[in-house]
Amino acid sequence: QVQLVESGGGLVQPGGSLRLSCGASGSFISINTMDWYRQAPGKQRELVAWAISASSPNYADSVKGRFTISRDNAKNTVYLQMNSLKPEDTAVYYCHAVVRVPTGWSTIWGQGTQVTVSS
């Protein structure tokens, strides 16, 4: 069983910053990708940031220049540094990973962490 556990969400004022963390635990051979999605009330879940490798992060246009994804392979952890937050960033943020297990590849989701940007 592989699990993703997120932390770091909360309430922040517009212009503020938060750092989300997501750690993978359990039995797996390796982690292929780890990325971040978010889902605002009444909207579809959207991909926010992803990194196939440490040298090639990618971002949704709505967060480019404000969010930074990074990964600590030794800790099986991915981070999302969010700066200059806006009210429209309010959403539940989900960590997602594709991991290799003995039977093949498995895609897993974290439980989600709420981020609220409001004055």
N, C-alpha and C positions, 0 to 999 in steps of 0.2 A: 504494500500500500504506500503510495506516494502522496504527500500533502504539501500544500503551499500555505504558509501563514503570513498574513500581511499585518503591518502596523504603521502608525504614523499619521493617520488621518485625524481630522478635528475641525474646529471652527477657527477661521482666520479672517482678518479684515482685508478688504481689497488692497492690493499692492504688497501683501505679505507673502511669506514663504512657508512651505511645508516640505518635509522629506518623507517619502513613503519607502518602506522596506518590505521585501518579500523573500522569505527563506524556504527552500525545499528540503524536506526530510523524508525518510523512509528508505525503501529498498529500490534502488535504480542503478543502472550501469553508468549512464552519463546524461547530461542535460544538453539538448540541442539548442533550443531557443527559449528565452524568457522575455516577456513583454508585458505591457500595461494597456488595459482597456478601461473605458469608463462608460457609465450609463446614467444619464440624467432622467429625472421623472418624465414619463411620457415619451421618451426618446429611445431609439435603438442603441444597443451597445456599440461603441466605436473604438477603433484601435487608436491609441494615443502615441505610443512610442515603442520602438522595437529595434533590436540590434542583433544582426546575424553574427557579427563579431565586434570586438571592442573598438575597431577602427571604422565601423560603418553604422553609426546610429541613424535612425530615421524617425521622423516626427510627423504627426498630422499638422497641416498648415495652421490650424488654430492655436497650436502650442509652440510652434517653432520659434526659437530664440528665447523662450521663457522656461521650458522644461528641459531637463537633461537626464537621460537614462545611463546608468552605469551598472557594471556587474562585477562581483567578486567571485570568481570561479572557485577559489579555495573554500569559500563559505557557502557556496551554492545559493547565493543571494543576489537579487537585483534591486536596484534603488531607482527612485524617481524623484529628482530634485525639482521642485516646482517653485518658481519665482514669479514676481509680478502677477500674482493671482487675481483673477477677475471673477465677478459673480457668475458668469457663464461657465466657469470651471467647476461649479458645484455639481457633484455627482458621486455615485459610488464607484470607487476605483477598484478594478480587479486585476490581479496578477494572473498570468497565463504562461504555461510552460509546455514544451514538448520534450519528453524524456524517453530515454531508451531503457527498456526493461527486458528481461530474458525472453519474453514472448514477442517482442517487437517494439513499436513506438506507442507511447501513450500521451494523450493530451489531458492536462489537468488545469483546474481553476482554483484560485483562492476563494475565501469566503467573502471578500470585498471589504473595503474600508471607506467610511463616509468622509467626504471632504465638502465642507460648507464654507463658502466665501461670502461674507456678509458684514455690513457695518452695524 
